[in-house]
């Protein structure tokens, strides 16, 4: 399964995407900027994000305890 970066807008509580519609039943991840804040990725950051999402799709994830352990002491 390939990954796409697609933009859209929330209209009447639903996400309306630009361009070709997604296949019915597609699973999506939504990254939404705060109200007056732009969400901009350079090409390297976009490549890293897509690679991380592909890892997750393949089940290459860590347990939540491991994740939270990484954040302990940083705050």
C-alpha positions in Angstrom: 0.0 0.0 0.0 1.4 3.4 -1.0 1.1 6.6 0.9 -0.2 9.9 -0.3 -0.1 13.4 1.0 -3.4 15.0 0.4 -4.8 18.4 1.6 -8.4 19.3 2.3 -10.7 21.4 4.4 -13.3 20.7 7.1 -16.7 21.5 5.7 -19.8 21.0 7.9 -17.7 18.8 10.2 -16.4 16.5 7.4 -13.0 16.5 5.7 -13.3 17.4 2.0 -10.1 16.5 0.1 -8.8 18.2 -3.0 -8.3 16.1 -6.2 -9.2 12.5 -6.7 -11.3 10.9 -4.1 -9.8 8.2 -1.8 -10.9 4.6 -2.1 -13.9 3.8 0.0 -12.8 2.5 3.4 -9.3 4.0 3.2 -7.7 4.6 6.6 -6.3 8.2 7.0 -4.2 10.1 9.5 -5.1 13.7 9.9 -2.5 16.3 10.9 -4.2 19.6 11.7 -2.4 22.9 12.5 -3.6 25.1 15.3 -5.9 27.9 14.3 -3.6 30.6 12.8 -0.5 28.3 12.5 0.8 26.9 9.3 1.9 23.3 9.1 4.8 23.3 6.6 7.3 20.5 6.0 10.4 20.7 3.9 11.0 17.8 1.6 13.3 16.0 4.1 10.8 16.2 6.9 8.0 15.1 4.6 10.1 12.1 3.5 10.8 11.2 7.2 7.1 11.5 8.1 6.0 9.3 5.2 8.7 6.7 6.1 7.5 6.7 9.8 3.9 6.3 8.7 4.9 3.4 6.4 6.7 1.7 9.4 3.6 2.0 11.5 1.5 0.5 8.7 3.9 -2.5 8.6 3.4 -2.9 12.4 6.9 -1.6 13.1 5.9 0.2 16.3 7.0 0.4 19.9 4.8 -0.1 23.0 3.3 3.0 24.6 5.4 2.3 27.8 8.6 2.6 25.7 7.4 5.8 24.1 6.5 7.4 27.4 9.8 6.2 28.9 11.6 8.2 26.3 9.9 11.4 27.5 10.5 10.9 31.2 12.9 13.5 32.5 12.2 15.9 29.5 9.9 18.5 30.8 
